[in-house]
Amino acid sequence: MKKLRSHRIGVDQGTVELFSDFANGGEMWTGSGARERRRRIAFSEPFSDAPSVHLTLSLWDIDSGANVRADLLADTVKPDGFEMVFRTWGDTRVARVRMSWMAIGEISDEDDWDVI
């Protein structure tokens, strides 16, 4: 469990259209097998340490004639950002995906100082 001091809690959030493959015949829509898309997300300002990141699908447009498979991951979470990852596999056909994220973590304070 990450414990935070109440006056130092920072929350950042956003929504990103990760891809839209239907219109251009992209691999997520036409492909099969393992497929993955990544997008680097930068926080509006750095946290003191790597925050906790929550991802959710805010839009998914998936073919109803195949199995629905999706794996969401916040990868390489660092104080300044993370990689948003969407994966699918098999016969799943994904036209487009929009993902929302929220990061919660400790932020620096004007009273912080380093002793060297």
N, C-alpha and C positions, 0 to 999 in steps of 0.2 A: 504494500500500500504506500502510495506517495502521500506524505503529510506536508501540508502547506501552511505557512503563517498567513493569517487572514488578511492582513494589510498588504500582502505581496502577491495576491492571486491575480494572474492575468488570464483573460479569455480572448482568443482570436477565433474567427470563423470565416467561412466562405463557401461558395458554390462554384463548381467548375464543370463545363461540358467537356468530358474527357475525350469523347470521340463521337462522330456521326458518320458511320460507314455505309448507310443505306443509299444515300444520294450518289456517292461516288463508287459504289461497288467494292468497298474496302473489304479487307480480310476478315474482320469480325462478322460481317454479314454473309460473305460468300464462302468463307473458309471452313475448315474442319480440323479436329485435333486441338492441341494446346495452343491457346492464343492469349497474349498479355499486352496491356497498355499501361504505361507509366507516365506520370506527370510530376515534375518537381514543384512543390508548393512552398513559397517563401512567406514567413510570418510578417505581419506589418511592422513588428519590432522583435528583437531576440528575447527569448526567455533566459533566465539565469542558468537553467539546466534543461535537458530534453523534457518537454511537456508530455502529458498524456493526450493522445489524439484519438478522436472518435470519428469514424466514417459512416456514411449512410448513402444509399441510393435515393436520390431525389427525383430521378426519372430513369426508367429503363424501358426501352422499346425492343421487345424480344419476339421473335417468330413463335407463334402458338403451335406450329406443326412439329416442333422438336422439343427435346428435353430442355428445361430451364436450369442452367448451371451458372453460378457466379461465385467468385471468391474476391472479397475486398480486403485490402491490407494497407496499413500505414507503415511504410518501410523506411529504414534509415532516418529515424526521427532524431533530429538534432535541435539545439536551441534556436537556430535560425530558420528551420523548415523541415520538410519531410518529402518522401516520395509517395504519391497516391498510386495504388496499384489495383487494377481490375483484371481478373483472369476468368477465362471460360475454357471449355474443352468439349470434345466429342462433337455431336451434331448440333449443338446450340448455335443459333444464329442471332446475333445482336446487332440491331440497326443503330442504336445510339444509347449513350449513358451519360447522365449528369450526376455528379456526386457532390454531397455537402460534407463539410468537415468542421470539427470544433477541437481546438487545442486549449488545454487548461494546465497551467503550471505556474511556478514561482517566477516573479519578475524582479529585476534589480530595484534597489531603493536608493534615494539620494544619500542616505546615511551609510551605505556600503563603502568599505574601503579595504584595500589589500595591504598587508604588512609584508614587506619584502626583506 
